[in-house]
Amino acid sequence: MKKDIIFPTVEGISIAILKDDTDSTSPLWQVYLINTNNYDIANVTICSNGYGNNSEGIFQETSTLRYFIQSIAAQQYELIEPIDAGVFHLNNEYWVSYFVGDLMYDKRFVFVPDTIIEANFTTIPIIGKMGVLHG
């Protein structure tokens, strides 16, 4: 029965988008999954996509990309994907599922349109660089 299913709360997991300014001609943006917990997470599956209206009001949607990371150690992070600044006007969604022991956790992280900007930068834990954090 549905009442018997355990839906644990996700804590200590966040998504960060960082700007890499090493190439000044066109900055590269990277998306990271961060585990700030004191335990490892395993069998991490991430689905990413973008959706929303463009400036003319026409609905746009990106392809859904899927990633698998075998494990992320405690207090560590992993690169998920590069992201093009041309999709920042869309909702950028990352659906993360993972296991801790035999228990499955999942959470949806959505960066709403036009929030991935330098005015929203903060210091990203563990990585130690500036970027936009969703947790």
N, C-alpha and C positions, 0 to 999 in steps of 0.2 A: 504494500500500500504506500501511497505517496507520503503519508504521515510518518512512515518508517525510514524514509530517506533522509540522511544527514546532509545538510548544506552548510559546510563550515565557512566561516568568515575569512576572507583573504586579508592577511596583514603582512607588512614588510616587503611587499612586492610592488614595484613601480616601473613605469615606462618613462624614459627621458629621450628628448630629441636635442642633439647638440650640433652646433655649427662648427665645421672644421675650416678654419681660415688659412690653412697652409698654402692653398692655391688662391691667390688674390683675384684671379680673373673670374672665376665662378665658384663661390663657396659650396662645399659639399655638406649636406646634412645627414646625420646618422641617427638611427633609432636603437636604443639599448634597453634591455630588460635588466633590472637591478634587484638583487636579493639581499635585503638588509637584515634578514633573519639570522639567528645563530644556528641554523640547520640547513642542510642541503635540500634542494628541490629536484625532482627527477621527472623524466619523460615529459618535458615541457613542449607543448604544442601551441603555436601562435598563428592565428589567422588575421591578416591585415587587409583592409580595403578602405577606399574613400568614396564618399557619396555626398550629394547636395546640389544646390543650384549655383550656376555660374553668375557672372555679373548681369547677363541678359535674362536671368530667370529660368534658364533651361537646365533641366536635371542632368547631372553628370554622375557617372559611377566608374570607379577604376576596377581592374581585375582583382579578384581575391587571391592573395598569395598565402601559402601555408609554409610554416617553418617548424622544424623539430630540433630540439636541443636535448641531448641525453641527460645532462644534469648541469645545475649551476650551484657551485659550492656556496656555503655560508659567507656572507659579506663580500660577494663577488658580482660581476655583471657580465653580460654577453651581448655582442652586437646582433641585432635582428636583421636590419636592412638599411640601405641608403634610402633617403626619401628626397624627392624633387620638390623644390619650393613652389613649383607650378601647381601643386595640389593643396597648398595651405588654405585656399579659399573653400575647401570641402571639409566635411567631418572626416577625420582620419581615425579609424577604429582599429584597435588591437584587442582581440579576444584571446586571453591567455588561460590555458589549462595546464595543470601540473599535479604531481603526486608528492605527498609527504607520507612515507610509509605506505599503508594501504588506502589512505584517504585521498580522494580527488578534490582539488580546488579549481575554481575557475572564476574569472572576472573579466569584464569588458571595460576597456579604457578608451574613451573618446576625446580626442582633441577637437574641440568645436572650431568652426571657421575663424580664420584670422587670429588665432591665439598663439600660433607659433611665430612669435616676433621677439626681437631683442628686449623690448620693454617688459616682457614677462620672464626674462632670464633670472635664474636663481642658481646658487651653487649646488651641483648635483652630488649627493652623498656617494661615497666610495670612489666615484670617478674623479671628483675634485676639480671639475671644469664647470663652466657656465652653460646653461641650457634651460629648456622648458621641461618641467617635471610634472608628471601626472601620477598620483598615488592614492 
